[in-house]
């Protein structure tokens, strides 16, 4: 089974290529195609994970539809036949990977909700001080559940890692009213999605959202609650004090740490065993959380 690493649609302008997605400008709308590329340590690997793009696209579609009453989102259609009619061009490789979406101007902040302390926030917390004005209590251990979910915005880095900032800094960047709105949406969606995941034996530890401005106001854009933008843990294996097994790139990161690689481009080729293990985790997360079969 081959991974789809890039796309080309005759008659359409060349896409804007991100680490995973390719975005075709269609005038008032955009076509977002999720490829099977995978990145780790901010570097795209030489080979991909078959079906990963389908998982990301269809899982996002599930969450966007589920929570569209909380806030509007960018989805116009994820139906392949409808998108083909709109484009006038198609290729079987695109099946299940495409979202026809509204154009939006992305905010200059990432919107992160955390129910557990891990990753960059835990590192900053251990370094001391009042972490971004959050007022976190002393004595928290890695992966500990927080008393209530928190909103931790971040800057968007052109290269390298995003940087955590305070809510006040986020408001300075996007305006107080916008910052308050995306904070409220972020926390409500996270709380509802975490409860949904818990009912399926999965912990949603944290997640990252993006929002954008349109002529009609703010909307939720990009991706929604996928293994690429979230930490999903197996609830039965959760123990505070260390990073639990997760439904994401864990196998890829663990493998890369064994290599003599400087974590600079180009990314190495992943062995078949790592590819298969990672693919299996993405598929399991999709099926358990959505209750659907990947198309």
Secondary structure, 3 states (H helix, E strand, C coil): CCCCCCCCCCCCCCCEECCCEEEEECCCEEEEEECCCCEECCEECCCCCCCHHHHHHHHHHHHHHHCCCCCCECEEECCHHHHHHHHCCCCHHHCCCEEEEECCEECCEEEEEEEECCHHHHHHHHCCCCHHHCCCCCCCCCCCEEEEEEECCEECCCCCCCCECCHHHHHHHHCHHHHHHHHHHHHHHHHHHHHHHHCCCEEEEEEEEEEEEECCEEEEECCCCCCCCEEEEEHHHCCCCCCCCECCCHHHHHHHHCCCCCCCCCCCCCCHHHHHHHHHHHHHHHHHHHCCCCC
